[in-house]
Amino acid sequence: MNALRLPTSRLLTCRLVTQTIKSPSIQQQTRTPLLRQFASQPAAAGVKNYELGSVDHGYDTDRIDRVAEPERRAFTYLMLSTVRFAYASFARVAVVKFVASMSASADVLAMSSAEFDLSEIPLGSTVTVKWRGKPVFIKHRKPEEIAKEEAVPMAYLRDQEEDAERCEKPEWLVVLGICTHLGCVPLSNAGDFGGWFCPCHGSHYDTSGRIRKGPAPLNLEVPPYKFLEDTKIRIG
């Protein structure tokens, strides 16, 4: 048994050598010169990359020669341009049709304006006509009514407007017959001021269509109109 024993110094030396060989740094130093020697060798003529040990040969198998088929590239560009032009044309037609659908139709345009003869409206009377589905009051005012409304101070008015601003001709007043409070139709020649009275919530308007009493916040609206003749108007 004593003959088989090795000195302690030799055992330590063997273990040190074994650990040195297993060390990653030693293995890297051993392998690096071999890789450099393999990379420095020139490839033989006709030898491809994967024959030298490389498995990355996708470039050779998937390569497309762009010079070999120039007519195919031109055809591809032509097809792409045609398809894109078709898409753009379709989008343009869709936008034009959508905008056209939002325009007023012929029957609506026909109702956008209406002409009325005023020659048969007696002095001091009020008639109600229809324009765009809304009632319109046309009042033939007396000279005393005109003078009375022109003399009203602006401080007395909630929605301050001069009488002359609401009439193209002093003897004719044209207003929408819709109360500015909640949209009821006022009664003509009624109320505390001789103009219009709304029975829904008690708004009083004078003979100029201006709010004088009650909850309505604004005067009766004056629609767009003009005189075609002395006794003929077009509303709208």
MODAJO-V854386 format. One record per run of one state. SS is the DSSP state (hx for helix, st for strand, lp for the rest). FROM is the first residue (numbers start at 1). TO is the last residue. If there is no record, write none. Layout:
BEGIN
SS_FROM_TO / SS_FROM_TO
END
This chain:
BEGIN
lp_1_7 / hx_8_22 / lp_23_23 / hx_24_39 / lp_40_48 / hx_49_52 / lp_53_57 / hx_58_62 / lp_63_69 / hx_70_101 / lp_102_105 / hx_106_111 / lp_112_113 / st_114_117 / lp_118_125 / st_126_131 / lp_132_133 / st_134_140 / lp_141_142 / hx_143_150 / lp_151_153 / hx_154_156 / lp_157_162 / hx_163_166 / lp_167_168 / st_169_169 / lp_170_171 / st_172_176 / lp_177_186 / st_187_188 / lp_189_193 / st_194_198 / lp_199_202 / st_203_206 / lp_207_210 / st_211_213 / lp_214_224 / st_225_229 / lp_230_231 / st_232_235 / lp_236_236
END
